[in-house]
Amino acid sequence: MVRAERKVSRQDLAAAMGVHYQTIGYIERGQYNPSLDLALKIAKFFALPVEALFSLDPFRPLTDEVYGRKQP
């Protein structure tokens, strides 16, 4: 997760994007799809192409790599 890797809090990213911090959490958990405008702003914030952050296909879970365990 780019935000965590770059040590940016949900609150800080939300403030920079002009949204509530819970919106960032919803996006990260896949419970909310951002508008095109918000997706582009987030990509610009991290200086990455939007397709590096968002996709129509689910990203592979990082559970093993990040937490050292498998998903249940």
Secondary structure as GFF3:
##gff-version 3
##sequence-region A 1 72
A	DSSP	alpha_helix	2	5	.	.	.	ID=ss1
A	DSSP	alpha_helix	10	17	.	.	.	ID=ss2
A	DSSP	alpha_helix	21	28	.	.	.	ID=ss3
A	DSSP	alpha_helix	36	45	.	.	.	ID=ss4
A	DSSP	alpha_helix	50	53	.	.	.	ID=ss5
A	DSSP	pi_helix	63	67	.	.	.	ID=ss6
###
